């Protein structure tokens, strides 16, 4: 066995030009798959990061409707308990209640969200997308979306009326934001939690929006969170709140899997073609080996070993090359703004940073190796089964 493996290795080295061309083709294919896989992961990362940053977070703890004082008491207690979770990067308390905003020109139904401005501006994009005015300075005022502000014909400094199910409040517009997402800019408005405390007669829905550290196990965190919750409180992962984004991620992964399979099949045909030509070129050589007593299965082993050595080296070289290109590219990013200007999932950030994952690093390598070995079966059978007499007649 060892002798024939060494024999196969020498055969590869002896035909350097053929070996180098085959190696280059397989290595380039593997490197391309590694880079494309890293880009796909980067697209998914950016899409999910943008979607959860706008409002949902990685995990949301949702509570039932409570009177405002009770909601604040429960939120304060939850925050203290959640601060012990090392996996959490940011904890954002929020209160929701529906209202009708009226101005001198028009009115608009809207969802009011009471937030902590100092925490929110560090994690979410709303505070960074102020078109005019300020972001809830001194915990006062109302932050309106651009679409809603145009409908109401208001600007910073103007006063509007909030009509809730129980009370009517007059509030000044502090700023106008635009995320370039029509539905969000039309239906969402923000006030500070400190200002919401003065609206004592409100009934609100409370929630804690959580942003986790990179690559955290969200399902495991959700299990731990469930032990801390009261009756009526629920934990939701971003994939449950944003099923359309979760589907897009799976669609990208499925598309990438199809492309990987197609490229691997093409590589397999390339290996089979290179080895078959090599076998045909060495018919006389194989006939002589058979004449001196080499058995067909030993010739079969030689061809299979040649394929294994070439594919193994090419897969390793391709993985190294693809990983190096990805690491360099990850420092600069890939700006897709020309192709995502109308896509709401890239409205916050359109720059893609390719990222390597174990699956996308080793799957192309293993599949190329397996495809190359499988593709070598036919040339190996041709080499082992061709009769000596038929070869000699052709000389």
C-alpha positions in Angstrom: 0.0 0.0 0.0 2.7 2.5 1.0 4.7 1.6 -2.1 1.7 2.4 -4.4 1.0 5.7 -2.6 4.6 6.7 -3.1 4.3 5.6 -6.7 1.2 7.8 -7.2 2.9 10.8 -5.6 5.9 10.4 -7.9 3.6 10.2 -10.9 2.1 13.5 -10.0 5.5 15.1 -9.5 6.8 13.6 -12.8 4.0 15.2 -14.8 4.4 18.6 -13.3 2.7 20.6 -16.1 -0.5 18.6 -15.9 -0.5 18.5 -12.2 0.0 22.3 -11.8 -2.8 23.0 -14.3 -5.2 20.7 -12.4 -4.1 22.0 -9.1 -4.7 25.6 -10.2 -8.2 24.9 -11.5 -9.3 23.1 -8.4 -7.6 25.7 -6.1 -9.2 28.6 -7.9 -12.6 27.0 -7.6 -12.3 26.3 -3.9 -10.9 29.8 -3.3 -13.9 31.4 -5.2 -16.4 29.4 -3.1 -14.7 30.4 0.1 -14.8 34.1 -0.9 -18.4 33.9 -2.2 -19.5 32.1 1.0 -17.9 34.8 3.2 -19.7 37.5 1.1 -23.0 35.6 1.6 -22.4 35.5 5.4 -21.6 39.2 5.3 -24.8 40.0 3.4 -26.8 38.1 6.0 -24.9 39.7 8.9 -25.6 43.2 7.5 -29.2 42.5 6.7 -29.9 41.1 10.2 -27.9 43.8 12.0 -29.8 46.6 10.1 -33.2 45.0 10.7 -32.7 44.4 14.4 -31.1 47.8 14.9 -34.1 49.7 13.6 -36.3 48.5 16.4 -36.6 44.8 17.3 -33.2 44.0 18.8 -31.8 40.4 18.9 -34.3 39.4 21.6 -37.4 41.2 23.0 -39.0 40.6 26.3 -42.7 41.6 25.9 -45.0 42.3 28.7 -48.8 42.8 29.0 -50.7 46.1 29.1 -50.3 47.8 32.5 -51.0 51.2 34.1 -48.0 53.4 33.6 -46.7 53.4 37.2 -46.8 49.5 37.3 -45.1 49.2 34.0 -42.2 51.4 35.2 -41.9 49.3 38.3 -41.7 46.1 36.3 -39.2 47.5 33.8 -36.9 48.7 36.6 -37.0 45.3 38.2 -36.3 43.5 34.9 -33.3 45.7 34.1 -31.7 44.9 37.4 -32.1 41.1 36.8 -30.9 41.3 33.1 -27.8 43.2 34.0 -26.3 39.9 35.3 -26.4 38.4 31.8 -22.9 38.6 30.4 -24.2 37.8 26.8 -26.2 41.0 26.7 -24.5 44.1 25.1 -27.3 46.6 25.4 -30.6 46.7 27.4 -33.2 49.1 26.1 -36.4 49.6 28.1 -39.4 50.8 26.0 -43.1 51.6 26.5 -45.6 51.5 23.7 -49.0 53.1 23.3 -51.2 54.1 20.3 -52.2 57.7 19.8 -53.7 60.1 17.3 -51.5 63.1 16.5 -53.3 66.2 15.4 -52.0 69.5 14.1 -53.5 72.6 12.6 -53.4 70.9 9.2 -54.1 67.2 9.6 -54.1 64.2 11.9 -52.4 60.9 11.8 -52.6 57.6 13.9 -49.2 56.7 15.2 -47.5 54.3 17.6 -45.7 56.2 20.4 -42.6 54.6 21.9 -41.1 55.9 25.1 -37.4 55.3 25.2 -34.2 56.1 27.1 -32.5 58.5 24.6 -29.0 58.0 26.1 -29.1 54.2 25.6 -31.0 54.2 22.3 -28.7 56.6 20.5 -25.8 54.2 21.1 -27.4 51.2 19.5 -30.3 52.2 17.2 -30.1 54.4 14.1 -33.0 56.7 14.8 -31.0 59.2 16.7 -28.3 59.3 14.0 -30.9 60.0 11.2 -32.2 63.3 12.4 -33.2 65.4 9.3 -34.0 68.6 11.2 -34.2 69.4 14.9 -32.7 67.5 17.8 -33.0 64.0 19.3 -35.1 64.3 22.5 -32.7 66.8 24.2 -33.3 67.2 27.9 -35.7 64.3 27.7 -38.4 66.6 26.2 -40.3 66.8 23.0 -41.6 64.4 20.4 -39.5 62.8 17.6 -41.5 62.3 14.4 -40.8 60.4 11.2 -40.4 62.5 8.1 -43.4 61.1 6.4 -45.7 61.8 9.3 -44.2 65.3 9.8 -45.0 66.1 6.1 -48.5 64.9 6.4 -49.1 66.9 9.6 -47.1 69.9 8.1 -45.1 70.4 11.3 -41.5 71.3 12.0 -39.3 71.3 15.1 -40.7 73.8 17.6 -44.4 73.3 16.5 -46.9 71.9 19.0 -49.1 68.9 18.3 -51.8 67.2 20.3 -51.6 63.5 21.4 -55.0 61.9 21.8 -54.8 58.6 23.7 -57.5 56.3 24.9 -57.7 58.1 28.2 -56.1 61.5 28.0 -55.2 64.4 25.7 -51.6 65.9 25.8 -50.0 68.8 24.1 -46.4 68.3 23.1 -43.7 70.1 21.1 -41.9 68.5 18.2 -38.2 68.3 19.0 -37.0 66.7 15.8 -37.8 64.8 12.6 -36.0 61.6 11.6 -35.8 59.6 8.3 -34.8 56.0 7.9 -36.0 55.9 4.3 -38.5 53.2 5.3 -41.9 54.7 4.4 -44.0 52.5 6.9 -41.6 53.3 9.8 -41.3 57.0 9.1 -45.1 57.3 8.9 -46.2 55.2 11.9 -43.5 55.6 14.6 -42.8 58.5 17.0 -40.6 58.7 20.1 -40.7 60.4 23.4 -38.4 60.1 26.4 -39.2 57.7 29.3 -38.8 60.7 31.6 -41.5 62.6 29.8 -43.8 59.5 29.8 -43.6 59.3 33.6 -45.8 62.5 33.6 -48.6 60.8 31.7 -49.9 58.9 34.7 -53.3 57.9 33.4 -51.9 55.9 30.4 -52.1 52.1 30.0 -49.0 51.0 28.1 -47.4 47.8 26.8 -43.9 47.5 28.1 -40.9 45.7 26.6 -37.2 45.2 27.1 -35.2 45.1 23.8 -31.9 43.3 24.0 -28.9 43.4 21.8 -26.5 40.5 22.3 -22.8 40.1 21.8 -21.7 38.8 18.4 -22.3 35.1 17.7 -24.2 34.6 20.9 -26.6 31.6 21.2 -29.9 33.4 21.1 -32.0 30.2 21.9 -29.9 29.5 25.0 -30.2 33.1 26.2 -34.0 32.9 25.6 -34.2 29.8 27.9 -32.3 31.6 30.6 -34.6 34.7 30.3 -37.7 32.7 30.6 -36.8 31.7 34.1 -36.8 35.4 35.1 -40.2 36.3 33.7 -43.5 36.8 35.3 -46.8 35.4 34.0 -47.9 37.0 30.8 -44.4 38.0 29.8 -42.9 36.4 26.7 -39.4 36.2 25.0 -39.2 36.6 21.2 -36.2 36.1 19.0 -35.6 38.5 16.2 -36.5 35.7 13.7 -40.0 35.5 15.2 -40.5 39.3 15.0 -39.0 39.6 11.6 -39.9 36.4 9.7 -39.3 38.0 6.3 -35.7 38.7 7.2 -35.2 35.2 8.5 -36.6 33.8 5.3 -34.2 36.0 3.2 -31.3 34.7 5.3 -32.4 31.1 4.6 -32.9 31.9 0.9 -29.4 33.3 0.6 -28.0 30.1 2.3 -30.0 27.9 0.0 -28.9 29.8 -3.1 -25.3 29.5 -1.9 -25.6 25.8 -1.4 -26.9 25.3 -5.0 -24.0 27.4 -6.3 -21.5 25.4 -4.3 -22.9 22.1 -5.6 -22.7 23.3 -9.2 -19.1 24.5 -8.9 -18.1 21.2 -7.2 -19.7 19.2 -10.0 -17.8 21.3 -12.6 -14.6 20.7 -10.7 -15.4 16.9 -10.6 -15.7 16.8 -14.4 -12.5 18.7 -14.7 -10.6 16.3 -12.5 -12.1 13.3 -14.4 -11.1 14.8 -17.7 -7.5 15.5 -16.6 -7.1 12.0 -15.2 -8.7 10.3 -18.2 -6.3 12.1 -20.6 -3.4 11.1 -18.3 -4.5 7.5 -18.3 -4.9 7.4 -22.1 -1.5 8.9 -22.4 0.0 6.2 -20.2 -1.7 3.1 -21.8 1.7 1.6 -22.8 3.1 2.3 -19.3 0.2 0.5 -17.6 0.4 -2.4 -20.0 4.1 -2.9 -19.1 3.2 -2.8 -15.4 0.5 -5.4 -16.0 2.9 -7.6 -18.0 5.4 -7.7 -15.0 2.6 -8.7 -12.6 0.9 -5.6 -11.4 -2.7 -6.4 -10.7 -5.7 -4.2 -11.9 -6.7 -3.2 -8.4 -3.2 -1.8 -7.8 -3.4 0.3 -10.9 -6.9 1.5 -9.7 -5.3 2.4 -6.4 -2.6 4.4 -8.1 -5.0 6.6 -10.1 -7.3 7.1 -7.1 -4.2 8.1 -5.0 -3.1 10.6 -7.7 -6.6 12.2 -7.6 -6.5 12.3 -3.8 -3.1 14.0 -3.6 -3.9 16.6 -6.3 -7.3 17.4 -4.8 -6.0 17.5 -1.2 -3.2 19.9 -2.1 -5.5 22.0 -4.3 -8.2 22.2 -1.7 -5.8 23.4 1.0 -4.2 26.0 -1.3 -7.6 27.2 -2.4 -8.8 27.5 1.2 -5.7 29.5 2.2 -6.0 31.8 -0.9 -9.8 32.3 -0.3 -9.3 33.0 3.4 -6.5 35.5 2.7 -8.6 37.4 0.2 -11.6 37.4 2.6 -9.5 38.8 5.5 -8.1 41.6 3.2 -11.6 42.4 1.9 -13.1 42.4 5.4 -11.0 45.4 6.3 -12.5 47.5 3.6 -16.0 46.1 3.1 -18.1 46.0 0.0 -20.4 48.9 -0.7 -23.7 47.7 -2.1 -25.5 51.0 -1.9 -26.0 51.2 -5.7 -27.9 47.9 -5.6 -29.8 48.3 -2.3 -31.1 51.8 -2.3 -34.7 50.6 -2.4 -34.2 47.7 0.0 -35.4 48.6 3.6 -33.1 45.9 5.1 -30.0 47.9 3.9 -31.3 51.4 4.7 -29.1 51.8 7.8 -25.9 50.4 6.4 -25.2 49.1 2.9 -21.6 48.1 3.4 -21.0 44.3 3.5 -18.1 42.9 5.5 -17.3 39.3 4.3 -17.0 36.9 7.3 -15.5 33.4 7.4 -17.4 30.7 9.1 -16.2 27.1 9.7 -18.9 25.8 7.4 -18.0 28.1 4.5 -14.2 27.5 5.0 -14.2 23.7 5.2 -17.3 22.6 3.2 -15.9 23.7 -0.2 -12.6 22.0 0.7 -14.2 18.7 1.8 -16.6 18.7 -1.1 -13.9 19.4 -3.7 -11.8 16.6 -2.2 -14.8 14.2 -2.3 -15.8 15.2 -5.8 -12.3 14.8 -7.1 -11.9 11.3 -5.7 -15.3 10.2 -7.0 -14.5 11.7 -10.4 -11.3 9.6 -10.5 -13.2 6.3 -10.3 -13.9 6.2 -14.1 -10.4 6.9 -15.2 -9.1 4.4 -12.6 -11.4 1.7 -13.9 -10.3 2.4 -17.5 -6.6 2.0 -16.4 -7.3 -1.2 -14.4 -9.5 -3.0 -16.9 -7.9 -2.3 -20.3 -6.5 -5.6 -21.5 -2.7 -5.9 -22.2 -3.3 -7.4 -25.7 -5.5 -4.5 -26.8 -2.8 -2.0 -25.7 0.0 -3.9 -27.5 -2.0 -4.1 -30.7 -2.3 -0.3 -30.7 1.5 0.2 -30.4 
